[in-house]
Amino acid sequence: RRWYGHDVARRACDVDAHGVITPRVTKQTLALDVRWTTKTIRGTSVMRCGVEDAHTGGARAFAGARVHAEGLTIERATINGVECVATTSKANAPSISSKTAPSDALTLGKQCREYLDASSNVAGDEVSREVIIQPADGSKIECAETDEGKQEIVIEITYCTEDESKGIVADGKYFMCPGPTKRASNWFPCVERGDVLTLFEFSVSAPRHLQVITSAHWDRLEKCDADDFDDDGFRLRHYFSCMYPSFAHEMRMFLGKFRAHSSPVKGVTLFAPAGDEFKERLEIAGAGVGKAITVFEEYLGHPYPVSCLNIVFLPDSYVTSRDEQGCCVNLLSTKWLLDKSFNS
């Protein structure tokens, strides 16, 4: 796995000298409200984090928790039901030493990585890619006990995306949230450690004329309550669940007018911009994907390990070479879909 986020994966303890924990999120539930006309997202995130003595040095009470929240405005936050405030965590932007000895390649590589990581987030002398969630009175938060007798902390955050949220594309045709092209998610708060996988669940409220695609399996659709209506008109809520744990930076979401086609292989769905010009080609591509997976399963000797795969075809202007990387969503160009030389 590629490394993302801070170097917390290498720490011997998840708790720093100030009693602030970098939590291990095992399950995250997101309730999102996509505002198509204002090009923003409002949402609530609930992160369930396991606490083990081996990772915390036996600590059972913490001064706060570190959370990635770049490009987000946190409106309310609680940890185990305790009201908290979000304080921006800042640090000086790192610089690369010009006198680093060639024999110290590890240090040089680390400095380069920190420099690129910082310069790609915030311009200036400070880095504010994470926040510390902690009680306003400075008190410590005790761990809660699960039904299985294990220790955990539950972080609940209500937030909205900011106008300058990087990576989000919203132009009236599509609403796209980033995936692997970003170091960490910037359309929902998360903890990107690099050594912990998280099981995600989504519910997305969106205008009824739009198709919603996420890096998860679509479960069901419900009509929104009346108080969910806004200038977008009548809305529907889509529910998704991940079939297996993943990293936050691999989660992505797309909204737009799409035509969907299910491959003969269960769990594989292809999407293309709505219109008759893609109907026949989607059927051909779906058959091709189905045959390819069937052959691969015969080679493996067991079912294809990805039980949910969405293949999204977009106009060339929305697709870059890096966008073809993904966990449960692969992006391809409609130019490839329409290429008559395509052989299923």
N, C-alpha and C positions, 0 to 999 in steps of 0.2 A: 504493500500500500504506500502511496505517496504521502509525504508528511505535510500536514496543514496545521496552522495555528501556532500557538506558543509552544515552547519546549517542555510542556507539562508532562508529556509522555515519558520523559526521562527522569522525572523527579522521584526521589525515594518516598516522599510524603505528599499527599494532596493538599495539606494545610500549610500555609506560609507562617512566618514569624508573628503576624498580626492576628492569627486565628481565622483567616479567610480561606475558605475551601474552594478548590477547583473541582466541582462535583463530577461524578461519573453518572451520566444520564442514561438510564436503561430504557425508559419509555417516555415519549413526548407526544402530547395530544395538542393539535392546533385547530382552533375554530377561527376561520378567516372570513372577512367580509371584503370582497373586491369592489371598489368604487370605480366603475369603468369611466365615468365622465371626469372625475377629478384625478384619475390615474394614481390612486393610493390604495393601500391595504390597511384595514383595521383588524386587529385580531387579539385573541387570548391564547397564551401558551401555558401549558401545564407540563412541567418536567419532573418526573419521578427519578430520584437519584439514590442509588444504593450506597450505604456507608459501611465500610469494613475496617476493622482495627488494623489490618495489615497495610492499609493505604492511608490511614489517618493518624497512626501512632497511638491508637487507643482513645483519641479525642471523641467526645459525644456531644459537645456544644461548640458552636462556631460563631464568629463575629459577623460573618456574611458569606456570600458566594460570588464567584466571578462568572460573568455571562458575556458572551459576544453579542453586541447590539449595535454594530456599525450601521449608520443610516436609519436608525429607529428612534422614535420618541417614546419613552416609557411613561405611561400615564398612571399606572398603579402596579405595585409589586408586593407579594407576600411570600414568606417562607414558613411553612407549617402553620399557616393562618395568622402569622404575626405581620403586621403592617410594616413595610420597609420603604426605604428611599434608594434611588439609584444614583450612584456617584461615579462620574467618569474616571476611569483609570488612565493616567497619563504618564508618559515616559519620554525622555529625550530621544530624538531620532538617531539611530546608530550611524556610525561612520566607519569606513574601511581604512584601516591603518596602512600607510604607504611603506611602512618599515617591517611588515610581517615577513618573517623568515620563511623561505621556501620549504624548510623542513617541517614547519608548523602548518601543514596543509589543512588539517581539521579545523583549526581556529580561523583560517582564512575563509574556508567554505562556510562556516557558521556566520561570520561577519557579512559575507556576501548575501547569504540567505536573509539575514535580519534587515540588511539595507534594502533589498528588493521588496521585502514584505512591508517595510515601513513606507517606502516611497510610493507604493501602489495603493496606499490607503488614504492618507491625509497629507496634503501639502503643508510644509512648515516645519517647525522645530518640535512639534509634539505629536504623539501617537495616541488616538482615542478609540481603539478598536474594541474595547471591552468596558464593561461597567461592573461595579461592585454593588450587589444588592445587600443591604444591611439595615437593621433597625435604627430609626432616627435617634433614639435615646442611648445608643451604644451598647445595649444589652446583648447577651449572647442567646443564640437559638438552640434549643435542645432537639436532639433527634427524635423522631416519632418511631413507633414500633408497628410493623406490619402484622397482618393476620398470621403470617408464618413465623413471627417472632424475630424478624430481622430489623435492622435499623435503616431508616431512610429520611431524606428531607424532600419536601415537595415545594417546588418553586412555581408560583403562578404569576404571570406577567400580562398586563393589558397594554397594548402598544399600537402605534400607527407608523407607517413608513413616512420618511421625510421626502421633500421634493428632490433633494440631491442624492437619494439612494442610488448607489452606483450599480450598474448592471441590469436594472429593471427597464424593460422596453415597453412603453405604453404609448401608442400612436393613433389610437382610434380604430385600427384594424386588428391588432394583436396586443395582448397583455402577457408579457413573458418575464418570468423570474429566473435568475441564473442558477446554474448548476456547477459542474466541475471547473468552469472558467474562473471561478472565484475561490479565494482562499478559505473563506467561511461563508455561511449563508448570510445575506443581508436583507432578507425579506421576512425573517422571523428570528427571535432571539434563540440562541443555541449555545452549547458548550462544545467546541471543536477541539478535542484532545489529541486524536490520532491513535489512541490505544484502546478506545471504547466504542462499541457499536451501539446504536440506539434504534429501538423499534418505534416507527412513526405512525401516527394516525391523523388524518386530515378531515375537516369538514369545511367546504368552501361555498359561500353564498355569492351568487353571481346572477346577472340578468338572464332571463330564461332563453334568449335567442343565442346564447354563447355556449360552446362546448368547453368543458373544463378537463384538462389533462394534467396529471401529476405523476411523480415517480412512485406510484403506488397502485394497488388494485382497486378499481371502482366497485363499491359495494351497493349503494342505493341512492335514491333521489327523493327529496321531500320538499313540499311547498313551504316557503318561509312564512313566518308570522307577519301580521300586518305592520308591526313596528319595524320590520326590516326593510320596508319599502323606502325608496328615495327617488331622486330624479332619474335613476336608471330604469324605473318602472318595475313591473312584476319580476320577482326573483325566485330562484330555486336554490336549495342547498344540496350539494353533492358530497357524499361520504366516501372516503378512501381509507384503505389500510395497507400497510407494507406487509409483504409475505415473509420477510426476513429482515433482521437488523442491518443498518447501514450507517454512513456518515452524513452529517448535516449538509456538508458541501455538495453532496450528490443529489440532494433533493431539489427538484425544479417543478415549475408550474407554468402552464400555458392556457390562455383563454383566447377564443376567437371563433369564427364561423368555419367549422371543419366538417368534412365528410369522414365517417368512420367505417372501417371494414375489418371484420374479424378473420384472422387466419384460420385455416383448418386445425391448427394446433391450438389447443385451449390456452387462454391467457395471453395470447399475442394479438395486439390490435394495431392497425395501421391508420394514420390520419393524414388527410390532405386538405388544402383549402376547399371550401364548399364550391361545387360547380360540376357540371356534367363532364368537363374535359378530363377529370381525373378518375371518373367512375371505373371505366374499363381497365385503366392502368393499375388502379388499386387492387382490383381482383387478380390481375396477373402477378403483381408483386406479392400479394397475400399467399397465393399458391406457391410462389417461389420460396418465400420464407418458410412456409409449412414443410415443403420438401427438404429444404436445407436442414431444418431442425430434426426432421425424422431421420435423415441420413446420419446426422451428428449423434443422435441418440443410439443408433445402431452401432456406431463406432465406440461410444462410451460404454455401452452395455447397461445403461440405466437412463431414466427420464432426464430431459434437459433441466439443469439445476436452477434456471430462472423461471419461476412460476408466474411472473408478471412482466411483460415486455411491451412497451409502447414505442412504435416507430412513427415519428412525426416528420412529414414533408412540408417544408416551408420555402417561400420565394428566396432566391439567392441572396438578396440583401439582408436577410435575417440569419443566414447560416455562415459560420466561419469554420475553418479547418479544425479548431479546437472543440467545436460543438458536437463533434461526432463521438466524444467520450461521454459516457454516462453510466449510471447504475441500472435504472429501469426504463430510461428514456434515451433513445437514439435519435439524433436529428440528421436529416438528409435533405438535399435540395430537390425541389420539384422538377428541376431541369433533368436530373437523373431519372426521375419517375417517368417523364415523358419521352426519354430517349428511346427511339424505336429499336435501337440495337440491344436494348435490355433483354436478356435471355433468362427466363424463369428457371 
